[in-house]
Amino acid sequence: MKMKLQDHYEPIQPELLAVQQEISEQLQISDKDLSVVLEEISRRQGKMLRPAFVLLCGKLISDIRSEHINLAAMVELIHRASLLHDDVIDKAQLRRGQPSANALWGNTAAVLLGDFLLSRAFALGAMSQFDSTADLLCKTAQTLCEGELKQNLLKGFWSLTEQDYFQIIEAKTASLFRCSCQLGAMASGASKQQVEALSEFGFQYGRAFQIADDLRDILSTEKQEGKTLGTDLLEKKLTLPVIHWINHNKEQKQVLVEQITACRDAKNLTQQMRLDGSINYTMRSVRECIDKARQQLDMFNSTPAKDALFSLANNVVSDIS
């Protein structure tokens, strides 16, 4: 039986509630007009994956302290800011089944809301007792923006390579997971070796997480009666299954590209990717990243926090199996 995401958070449930409370407090302001908007943003909790990694990696080493709570709130604020900006870029009307911020208040307001969340994250970072916190957060936010920028500049660029793809997802997704794990370990006084291991765990998890997410976009088209392409393809974002498919036979590449650009029968397109091995190839890539992530946990004693990290990693694989 598949576990719900919240079930993996059992070792840190009280602490995660404290993170949510901290985020709510950071989004409280005296201006009545703006507070209504910020309260709506605060109410939308999301998956809380990145703060969960801060807390679980911290709990591998020591008890959770207030510093962990603040760090977890920081990474979640950065993540939520990136989602607000993403929805504007993608012209998304929904976010987790609810109207997106840009749909409710317009593109300008959504961008400024994202900027506000970033400002609150860095304000928290400036108060951290660790000198390296603000620097790590700034570098991670910069890397995340570089990944998003590169992805958008290369939309519809059919010569995109797997190397380009991995550079994009490592920047826009894996970097924040790596930062989350690193911050949690640092706040617990972890050794250099432990910090490096958990940093790599987050990095490999983040790579697998994004590849799996991109694969689900392709696979979801199989349930749409072949009427529409996946969201990424509609936005001309080339992801790993597509890159592999159009490059597996160099002589046929132009033909396959024309199929994609002209086709609205996504179900048939996905079936072709299956037959040519591109779906299985992508699934193997997810499993390889998760295997590398799990190996990083070998040095740690068996605890509920370790078990939770391990099961979260397994969950990425089971989601696409």
Steps between C-alpha positions, in 0.01 A plus 500: 500500500640837397580737786368854502770765498406616850562148635871544426504807725403317818838548677477878454127578515515745796803677353337526157198666659740749660646572154153567363435736791829682435408544133161641600667747734742609227206578273313713752505874436299794634365619164142369482481494120821299461439274799198340328718393207786378719261303721380315191860420401575388857195273507624299201740263674619284211698180548759651738762260360800733521443606862443134583849426369648777714338348808566134421867559414535704816335228707743241365772680697335668798175623649311765305551857624352837409777553245375200303148644499620832360715333236212278393273804471763676285526225241122466479462875445756485219319203348160670516646815345634291209154345449337843482750606236467169312122536473541842341756368251287196415173698498364240743144551618505233770740405777414173681139521388451861610518823298862613471609836640534645151148382415363666815696824507685531170858441386651813654357428846612134481858599413507758781358242742784266406748781560342567840537135601865509396555811711353325805721196440815711487392698805484172691835398354662821620397413856654153488774418748699330222711739296475280190118480494429823314780430253371147428143625458607778262709264288217245490241762402733621225556145374126434503435814292777405256334161445157652439648764271691243295191281467291790373767627261528150350128439451444338164874446453491153342878462521482493880722220630467278805792692648307826455194342660690380805665839543154658503341264752806496723479878521125557518404206722788297645684807634224587750465141620878487547493830688217375725690187602824692544341763722333239721828315549698819566251619762550171687879534506557215256852407396631605160456143375141488624415837343646388168306173509167667575570773246552231235188319619296815440664562163430149368149500645432834330619367163277192533207711621510726193556219248204312651287815492586554133421136425159527669419790268557268205321202653199710600422546133409130481194580715386788282351296215775625271359851468772723639874495545659508844545840661876502446468422130230764457743748657779363275703385801711204396534242776705180525253253338451732203870581462585129507223414253588755233870417527488119515504492119689796355373433147138521617539800731343758271206270430440450873526873569239565232279233659517676833436849366209389281345235721209541740460127561716487810398145587644371174814709550556353846448147367770561241737617775425178687569283199829677430611454862504867601253454788700211647823694447360788704376267773849349525647849539265564793599171665871568450474839671301353789754218540776761529292698750431199723869405504574832672297389803716192566725679750210593730353287776151362455251751641144610413650803320721279283209269427290799394769628263539152355125459447473847342767395253318174427179694450643679194551163330164355603321809365601412144491120524 
